[in-house]
Amino acid sequence: MKGISKFEDENTKVIDLQGKTMTPGFIEGHGHFMGLGYNELNLDLMNVTSYEEMVEKVKEAVAKAQPGQWIIGRGWHQDKWTKQPEKMIKGFQTHQMLSAVSPDNPVFLKHASGHAGFANAKAMQLAGVNQLSVEKLGKDMGEGGEILLDELGNPTGLFNERAQSLISQYIPDNTEETDRQALELAIAASLRNGITSFHDAGVGSDNIELFKKFKAEGKLNTRLYVMLTGFDRDLIYAWLRKGVEIDPDHLLTIRSIKLNCDGALGSRGAWLLEPYTDRSDFSGMATLPMDTVLKTSREALKAGFQVCSHAIGDRANKEILDRYEIALNENPEKAGSSV
């Protein structure tokens, strides 16, 4: 306290840390706030060390669930398992062991990266995914998705990138009650770990409204910097017309757009200049047309929005930076402020 005490007066609040260290709050630069909360509501698979352990966790969840109830989880990563399953297709496990413990419950387990999902037989049955439907479904889902197949042409249960929507569209929507619960859990988890500010990388209109409700109720105790999800083009154009929203209280600021432009390395979806060493016929994929990236960057710059692009692979980075360069050269007065 030496040297500081001279600044004390009757209005000074002094806290004795008793030898402990105090640091400023951490800022999470890239996360998904509602996903953090839902991770605590659903199956947390971050620490599973094998496929067998993941299946056991699902088996326990099935025992507590009603028949037909969806089992949702996230966090598994096959490259982090201490042992690999006997059967692997293109670097991933197959669904049979999972399906055996969950015959009456559809299951969908997100990869740790969020760029792939693993479904059991019941979930694929509900979604109409089978050997005969795969080719048609693959065409219907558009650019940037992959359904992994075994040697007989049957789906393995692994859905990469945009192919995940073939399953996820059948998962019941979150309710307002579960959304509020997830947001409360996310705030608590952030503060528990010293995170006082969070850059939320891709948010839709429903969650924005929920954030505003929590702020009005005095419950938004983590500062949020929001990126609008690029998956909702109507949302993007509505905000481009409306303009940025900078909160004078610095609790809820909306002035960025998130574009998902390729996959992740763990799911083999990152867009590379050369093929993967363990998949010589595959170089990942773009998950968004580059024309859309350029168009969005141009319009966002003019409206004062930042553009944040998910680009993991070297080709994805090259393609994105080329589009950024064009947009910035057309709007030199905005350089350094928005992209």
Secondary structure, 3 states (H helix, E strand, C coil): CCCCHHHCCCCCCCCCCCCCCCCCCEEEEEECHHHHHHHHHCEECCCCCCHHHHHHHHHHHHHHCCCCCCEEEEEECHHHCCCCCCCCECCECCCHHHHHHCCCCCEEEEECCCCEEEECHHHHHHHCCCCCCHHHHHHHCCCCEEEEECCCCCEEEEEEEHHHHHHHCCCCCCCHHHHHHHHHHHHHHHHHCCEEEEEEEEECHHHHHHHHHHHHCCCCCCEEEEEEECCCHHHHHHHHHHCCECCCCCCEEEEEEEEECECCCCCCCCCCCCCECCECCCCCCECCCHHHHHHHHHHHHHHCCEEEEECCCHHHHHHHHHHHHHHHHHCHHHCCCCC
